Every structure is written in structure tokens, then in C-alpha cells.
Amino acid sequence: MLALAGDRPLARMGAGLSAFLGLDELVCPTMQAYIDTAVDLATDAQRRRDVRRRLDEAVRRTGLFDPRRIASALEDVAGA
């Protein structure tokens, strides 16, 4: 997830999600860095494959987007 760091909620959410997934290099500190990274990803098929592979691994590892795992974690927190 390519993200532009900033002080607004959506910027923080995108940056936080990328960092959580171990894709810190996709959090760009400036608009120019965001554009440069987007162009690099658009033109470098190997880098896209690498990011996609790492993203898939991170999603499986963390349980992100796994509703059963999320529900179970919430139940554990709530003591259900």
C-alpha cells in the first residue's frame, strides 16, 4: 500500500497499515517521493512482484482481512 505520510487521519491510517505489514518503504514523506515511488512501481515489474509477495505473506501472517481471526481476537480481549 503506497501511502503519503501526513497529519490527517487517512494519511496516518495508510502509513500505519503499510508499517504494520512491514512495507515501510511504501510510506513516502513527500509528494515527490510518492510520485517517484509510484512511477518506480509502475515501471519495475520485479519490484511489484516482490511487494505483492511480501504483502501476501504479511496478510497471512498477521491475519489482516481474516474475519474469523479478528473475531476470535476480539472475543479474547472481551473475555468471551
N, C-alpha and C positions, 0 to 999 in steps of 0.2 A: 504494500500500500504506500504509494508516494504521498508524502504529506509536507505541507509548508508549515513550519513551526510558527507559532504566534500566541497571542494572549486571548484569543476568542475561543469559546467552548469547542467548536468544531475543529479548530486547528489543534487544540490540546488533545482532543479525542483521537484524531488521526495520528498525531505524533506518539501518543501513548500506546495506541494499538500497534503501530509499527515497532516501537521499542519492546513491547510485551512479546511480540513474535520474533524478536531477535533480528529485525531488519532496520537497525538504527541508521544505516547508510541511506535509507529512503526518506529520512526526516531532513528536510532542507531548511537551512537557516534564513535564506533569502529567496526572493522571487527568481533571481538569476540562477541560483543553484538549482531551484525547482525546474526551471526551463532546461538547463543543461542536463540534469538527470533524466528528465522526460525524453529529451532528444536521444540521449545515450541509450536508454531502454528501448526506444522505438527503433533504433538502428543496429543494436547489438543483440542478435538472436540468442547467442550463448549466454549473455548476462540475463536475459529474460528467462531462459530455461533454468538457470541457477536460482534466480529469485523465486520462480514458481516452485521449484523443488524444495527450497528452504521453507517457503510459505506452507506448502502441503505438509511437510514434516512438523512444522511448528503448530499447525492447526490440529494435527493428530495428537501431538504430544500434550498440548495444553487443554484439549477438549473444547476449544472455542467452536461455537456453532453446533455443539452436541447437546441437544436439549435434555436428554436423559442424564448426562453427566452434570449439567448445570443444575437440574432439579435436585439431584442427589446431594450436590454440594450445598445447596440452599437448605435442604432438609437437615443436613448435618449441622449447619450453623444455627438453625432454628431449634434444634434438639428434637426434631420429629422422629 
